[in-house]
């Protein structure tokens, strides 16, 4: 009796794919995941810390900037804080998808963050601080994207999307700098 071959669909071994998908405990992480999961989770937790510090910095600046003339600056700070919160949520969700634990520990945020907190009182100093932090975030995401390469396309795409928003933030801050 001849042994039945595994059916192929478009050149894929469907039986092997189904067998690999049987480990339900790993959720979204299948056997085909090629990146170093623990290293990716660690990078993402550092990115999470960076986003959380950026939220705090933007919120502080939003609440402390004063003056009628600074209304547009204040609004920009709030908008950026909200977008940084969205980034933090995306990153935390991805960490969980990778079977990791998002690290929200306030005691280690400033150590793990690539960007720095700022307590400036002067509006132009606040803007400069935010521009520097956005440039730090852009470079951090660029390096993470390069490190991940094609081994984790989902995380890569998420980071590319976040980096694009950070680039918009940098342009916004540059535009607000006094000429």
Secondary structure, DSSP 4 states (H G I P E B T S, - for coil): -PPPPPPEETTEEHHHHHHHTT-GGGTT--TT--S-HHHHHHHHHHHHHHHHHHHHHHHHHHHH--SGGGHHHHHHHHHHHHHHHHHHHHHHHHHHHTT------GGGHHHH-SS------SHHHHHHHHHHHHHHHHHHHHHHHHHHTTS-HHHHHHHHHHHHHHHHHHHHHHHHS--
